[in-house]
């Protein structure tokens, strides 16, 4: 069976075509949007004959509380994904555009939505609720959702094999470290806590995202410094994190710089990662391994060494695993079709 996987974002489109269940990659492309480009134009650039594709899997960032498993896409699902756009405006809209384009052009091919949030559906209420008025959760579904689910799920399966354990008996801390970054505490094969929350902004220090901050900073910026809502949103998502601290978001460039701000940015990032690992070690009680993945986690030995340079953390086994979100999505597509 040939499974195509499309990850259509706000600035890039990732594509992989697999022969399943062998997981052989038949074709892959990464397209970067230019100003004015549309999803439709990008899909037309894919060098693949869709007539030979059996099913198409789409990464959808936000599934809210409604989608805790991958689903075959129909009109009802598309409407639900659209309704969730306010929770992930940069992502769900782009994801949906890719789905609609394929549906219009290749209506005969079944499509499956695989949600970033689904892996974290196992979080208990004490993990996902914020200490806000309860009716904000009941009426508006304001809660922690978590993201990078396909990556964390894939890392669990590969780590369990490396540890010679069954996934449902595996306790690990997975670190997806890239321009966007998150950490997940996995106990007996289930996500019990994760650093990203209501949106992908919460948690670790990222390339351009702030991660955890005092929420009163937002009201201070708006009240005292007269920032608009749009300006604050742009600052926290696109002008903060490593970029906000030292003017650069690429860890490779930052590590090659000799200035104090660059050094400080790395120190702050590493400290935040260690802080989450420490908290998750307490929640898990018994940790089989810490798993590094993502562009930074896989390729920066220096960052890995810095993170593990702690007398408590260094006693835990460290694994480096190349994540494959597209393969995880392809496998999820097979499950849906068989169910």
C-alpha positions as CSV (number, residue, x, y, z in Angstrom):
1,X,0.0,0.0,0.0
2,X,1.3,3.5,-0.9
3,X,0.7,6.1,1.8
4,X,1.4,9.8,1.1
5,X,2.0,12.1,4.1
6,X,1.5,15.8,3.8
7,X,2.6,18.3,6.5
8,X,1.4,21.7,5.2
9,X,2.5,24.5,7.4
10,X,2.4,28.3,7.2
11,X,5.8,28.5,5.4
12,X,6.7,25.0,4.3
13,X,5.2,21.8,2.9
14,X,6.8,18.5,3.7
15,X,5.9,15.5,1.7
16,X,6.8,11.8,2.0
17,X,5.5,8.8,0.0
18,X,5.9,5.4,1.7
19,X,5.4,1.8,0.6
20,X,3.7,0.3,3.6
21,X,4.1,-1.6,5.8
22,X,7.7,-1.9,4.8
23,X,8.2,1.8,5.5
24,X,10.3,2.2,2.3
25,X,10.5,5.9,1.3
26,X,9.6,6.2,-2.4
27,X,9.8,9.9,-2.6
28,X,10.2,13.0,-0.4
29,X,10.1,16.7,-0.9
30,X,10.4,19.9,1.2
31,X,8.9,23.0,-0.4
32,X,9.4,26.4,1.1
33,X,6.8,29.0,0.3
34,X,7.7,32.3,-1.3
35,X,5.7,35.5,-0.8
36,X,2.2,35.1,-2.3
37,X,2.4,31.3,-2.8
38,X,-0.6,29.2,-2.0
39,X,-1.0,25.6,-0.8
40,X,-2.5,24.8,-4.2
41,X,0.6,26.1,-6.0
42,X,2.9,24.1,-3.7
43,X,1.0,20.9,-4.1
44,X,1.2,21.3,-7.9
45,X,5.0,21.3,-7.5
46,X,5.1,17.8,-5.9
47,X,6.8,15.4,-8.2
48,X,4.5,12.5,-7.5
49,X,1.7,10.6,-9.4
50,X,-1.2,10.7,-7.0
51,X,-3.1,8.1,-9.1
52,X,-0.8,5.5,-7.6
53,X,-1.4,6.6,-4.0
54,X,-3.8,4.6,-1.8
55,X,-4.3,7.0,1.1
56,X,-3.1,10.4,2.1
57,X,-2.3,11.3,5.7
58,X,-2.2,14.9,7.0
59,X,-0.6,16.3,10.0
60,X,-3.1,18.5,11.8
61,X,-1.7,20.4,14.7
62,X,-4.7,21.0,17.0
63,X,-7.5,18.4,17.5
64,X,-8.9,20.0,20.7
65,X,-10.8,17.6,22.9
66,X,-12.8,16.2,20.0
67,X,-10.0,14.3,18.2
68,X,-8.0,11.9,20.4
69,X,-7.4,9.4,17.5
70,X,-6.7,9.7,13.8
71,X,-9.8,9.9,11.7
72,X,-10.8,9.5,8.1
73,X,-11.6,13.0,6.8
74,X,-15.1,13.9,5.7
75,X,-17.0,17.2,5.6
76,X,-17.8,17.0,9.3
77,X,-14.2,16.5,10.2
78,X,-13.1,19.4,8.0
79,X,-15.7,21.7,9.7
80,X,-14.4,20.6,13.1
81,X,-10.7,21.3,12.1
82,X,-11.8,24.7,10.8
83,X,-13.6,25.5,14.1
84,X,-10.3,24.8,15.9
85,X,-8.4,27.3,13.9
86,X,-8.6,30.0,16.7
87,X,-6.6,27.6,18.9
88,X,-3.8,27.2,16.3
89,X,-4.2,30.0,13.7
90,X,-0.8,29.5,12.1
91,X,-1.2,25.8,11.8
92,X,-4.7,24.4,11.5
93,X,-5.6,26.9,8.7
94,X,-2.6,25.7,6.6
95,X,-3.3,22.1,7.4
96,X,-7.0,22.5,6.3
97,X,-5.9,24.2,3.1
98,X,-3.8,21.2,2.2
99,X,-6.7,18.8,2.9
100,X,-9.2,20.9,0.8
101,X,-6.8,21.1,-2.1
102,X,-6.2,17.3,-2.2
103,X,-10.0,16.7,-1.9
104,X,-10.8,19.0,-4.8
105,X,-8.1,17.5,-7.1
106,X,-8.0,13.8,-5.9
107,X,-11.5,13.2,-4.4
108,X,-11.2,9.5,-4.9
109,X,-8.3,9.1,-2.5
110,X,-9.2,8.6,1.2
111,X,-7.6,11.2,3.5
112,X,-6.7,10.7,7.2
113,X,-6.1,13.4,9.8
114,X,-3.5,12.7,12.4
115,X,-3.5,15.2,15.3
116,X,-0.5,16.5,17.1
117,X,-2.5,16.8,20.3
118,X,-3.9,13.2,20.2
119,X,-0.9,11.5,21.9
120,X,-1.5,13.7,25.0
121,X,-5.1,12.7,25.4
122,X,-4.0,10.5,28.2
123,X,-3.2,13.4,30.4
124,X,-5.2,13.5,33.6
125,X,-7.2,16.6,34.7
126,X,-4.6,17.5,37.3
127,X,-2.1,17.7,34.4
128,X,-4.1,19.5,31.8
129,X,-6.2,22.0,33.8
130,X,-5.0,25.5,34.4
131,X,-5.9,27.1,37.8
132,X,-8.3,29.5,36.1
133,X,-12.1,29.8,36.6
134,X,-13.5,26.4,35.9
135,X,-16.1,27.6,33.5
136,X,-13.4,28.7,31.1
137,X,-12.6,25.1,30.6
138,X,-16.2,23.9,30.5
139,X,-17.4,26.6,28.1
140,X,-14.3,27.5,26.1
141,X,-12.1,24.3,26.5
142,X,-9.2,26.4,27.7
143,X,-6.8,23.8,29.0
144,X,-3.4,22.3,28.2
145,X,-3.3,20.1,25.1
146,X,0.3,19.5,24.3
147,X,1.8,19.1,20.8
148,X,4.5,17.3,18.8
149,X,2.4,14.2,19.6
150,X,3.5,12.2,16.5
151,X,7.1,12.8,17.3
152,X,6.8,11.8,21.0
153,X,4.8,8.7,20.0
154,X,7.4,7.6,17.5
155,X,10.3,8.2,19.9
156,X,8.5,6.0,22.5
157,X,8.3,3.1,20.1
158,X,11.9,3.3,19.0
159,X,13.2,3.9,22.5
160,X,11.4,0.9,23.8
161,X,13.0,-1.3,21.2
162,X,16.5,0.1,22.1
163,X,15.8,-0.6,25.7
164,X,14.4,-4.1,25.0
165,X,11.2,-3.2,26.7
166,X,7.5,-3.2,25.7
167,X,6.2,0.3,25.1
168,X,3.5,-0.1,27.8
169,X,6.2,-0.8,30.3
170,X,8.5,2.0,29.3
171,X,9.1,5.2,31.3
172,X,11.0,7.9,29.4
173,X,11.4,11.6,29.0
174,X,11.4,12.6,25.3
175,X,12.9,15.9,24.2
176,X,11.9,17.2,20.8
177,X,14.4,20.0,20.4
178,X,14.1,22.1,17.2
179,X,13.1,25.6,16.4
180,X,9.9,24.5,18.1
181,X,10.7,22.4,21.2
182,X,8.8,20.3,23.8
183,X,9.5,17.7,26.4
184,X,7.1,14.9,27.3
185,X,7.0,12.6,30.4
186,X,5.9,9.1,29.3
187,X,4.9,6.6,32.0
188,X,4.0,3.0,31.0
189,X,3.8,4.1,27.4
190,X,1.4,7.0,28.0
191,X,1.9,10.8,28.0
192,X,1.4,12.0,31.6
193,X,2.7,15.6,31.2
194,X,4.2,17.7,28.5
195,X,5.7,21.2,28.3
196,X,3.5,22.8,25.5
197,X,0.0,23.8,26.7
198,X,-3.1,25.5,25.3
199,X,-0.9,26.5,22.4
200,X,2.7,25.6,21.3
201,X,3.9,28.7,23.0
202,X,4.2,27.3,26.5
203,X,7.2,25.5,27.9
204,X,10.8,25.4,26.7
205,X,12.8,28.3,25.3
206,X,12.5,27.9,21.6
207,X,13.9,29.5,18.5
208,X,11.5,32.5,18.4
209,X,9.0,31.5,21.1
210,X,9.3,32.6,24.7
211,X,8.1,29.5,26.4
212,X,7.1,30.0,30.0
213,X,6.7,33.5,31.3
214,X,4.7,35.3,34.0
215,X,1.3,36.1,32.3
216,X,1.2,39.4,34.0
217,X,4.0,40.5,31.6
218,X,1.4,40.5,28.8
219,X,-1.0,42.8,30.7
220,X,1.9,45.0,31.7
221,X,3.0,45.4,28.1
222,X,-0.5,46.3,27.0
223,X,-1.4,48.6,30.0
224,X,1.9,50.4,30.7
225,X,3.8,50.2,27.4
226,X,0.7,50.4,25.1
227,X,1.5,47.3,23.1
228,X,-1.4,46.1,21.0
229,X,-2.7,42.5,21.3
230,X,-1.2,41.8,17.9
231,X,2.2,43.2,18.8
232,X,2.3,41.1,22.0
233,X,1.3,38.0,20.1
234,X,4.0,38.6,17.5
235,X,6.6,39.3,20.1
236,X,6.0,36.1,22.1
237,X,5.8,33.8,19.1
238,X,8.2,35.3,16.5
239,X,10.6,37.7,18.3
240,X,11.3,36.0,21.6
241,X,13.1,32.8,22.7
242,X,16.7,32.6,21.5
243,X,16.1,35.2,18.9
244,X,14.8,37.7,21.5
245,X,17.8,37.0,23.8
246,X,20.6,37.3,21.3
247,X,19.2,38.2,17.9
248,X,19.6,34.7,16.3
249,X,17.4,31.7,16.4
250,X,19.7,29.0,14.9
251,X,21.5,27.2,17.6
252,X,24.4,26.4,15.3
253,X,25.0,30.1,14.7
254,X,24.6,31.0,18.3
255,X,27.2,28.4,19.4
256,X,29.7,29.8,17.0
257,X,29.2,33.3,18.3
258,X,31.6,34.6,21.1
259,X,29.4,37.3,22.6
260,X,27.9,37.2,26.1
261,X,24.3,37.4,24.9
262,X,24.7,34.3,22.8
263,X,26.3,32.4,25.7
264,X,23.5,33.6,28.0
265,X,20.8,32.5,25.5
266,X,22.2,28.9,25.5
267,X,22.5,28.9,29.3
268,X,18.8,30.0,29.7
269,X,17.7,27.4,27.1
270,X,19.6,24.5,28.8
271,X,18.5,25.5,32.3
272,X,14.8,25.4,31.2
273,X,15.3,21.9,29.7
274,X,17.0,20.7,32.9
275,X,14.2,22.2,35.0
276,X,11.5,20.3,33.1
277,X,13.6,17.0,33.2
278,X,13.9,17.4,37.0
279,X,10.2,17.9,37.4
280,X,9.3,14.9,35.2
281,X,11.8,12.7,37.0
282,X,9.7,13.2,40.1
283,X,6.4,12.5,38.3
284,X,7.8,9.3,36.7
285,X,9.7,8.2,39.8
286,X,11.6,5.6,37.7
287,X,13.1,6.8,34.4
288,X,14.5,4.3,31.8
289,X,16.0,7.0,29.5
290,X,16.1,10.5,28.4
291,X,15.6,10.7,24.6
292,X,17.0,13.5,22.5
293,X,15.5,14.3,19.1
294,X,14.7,17.1,16.7
295,X,17.3,19.1,14.8
296,X,19.1,20.3,17.9
297,X,18.6,17.2,20.0
298,X,19.9,14.9,17.2
299,X,22.8,17.0,15.9
300,X,24.1,19.1,18.7
301,X,26.4,17.0,20.9
302,X,27.3,20.2,22.9
303,X,23.6,20.8,23.9
304,X,23.1,17.2,24.9
305,X,26.2,17.3,27.0
306,X,25.2,20.5,28.7
307,X,21.7,19.1,29.4
308,X,23.1,15.9,30.9
309,X,25.8,17.8,32.9
310,X,24.0,17.4,36.3
311,X,24.8,15.0,39.0
312,X,21.2,13.7,39.1
313,X,20.4,13.7,35.4
314,X,23.7,12.2,34.3
315,X,22.9,8.9,36.0
316,X,20.1,8.3,33.5
317,X,20.7,6.6,30.2
318,X,20.6,9.0,27.3
319,X,19.4,8.0,23.8
320,X,19.7,10.0,20.5
321,X,16.9,9.0,18.1
322,X,16.1,10.6,14.7
323,X,12.4,11.3,14.8
324,X,10.2,10.5,11.9
325,X,6.8,12.2,12.3
326,X,5.8,11.3,8.7
327,X,6.4,7.6,9.3
328,X,4.3,7.7,12.5
329,X,1.5,9.4,10.5
330,X,1.7,6.7,7.8
331,X,1.4,4.0,10.4
332,X,-1.6,5.7,12.0
333,X,-3.2,5.8,8.5
334,X,-2.9,2.0,8.3
335,X,-4.5,1.6,11.7
336,X,-7.5,3.7,10.7
337,X,-8.0,1.9,7.4
338,X,-7.9,-1.5,9.2
339,X,-10.3,-0.5,11.9
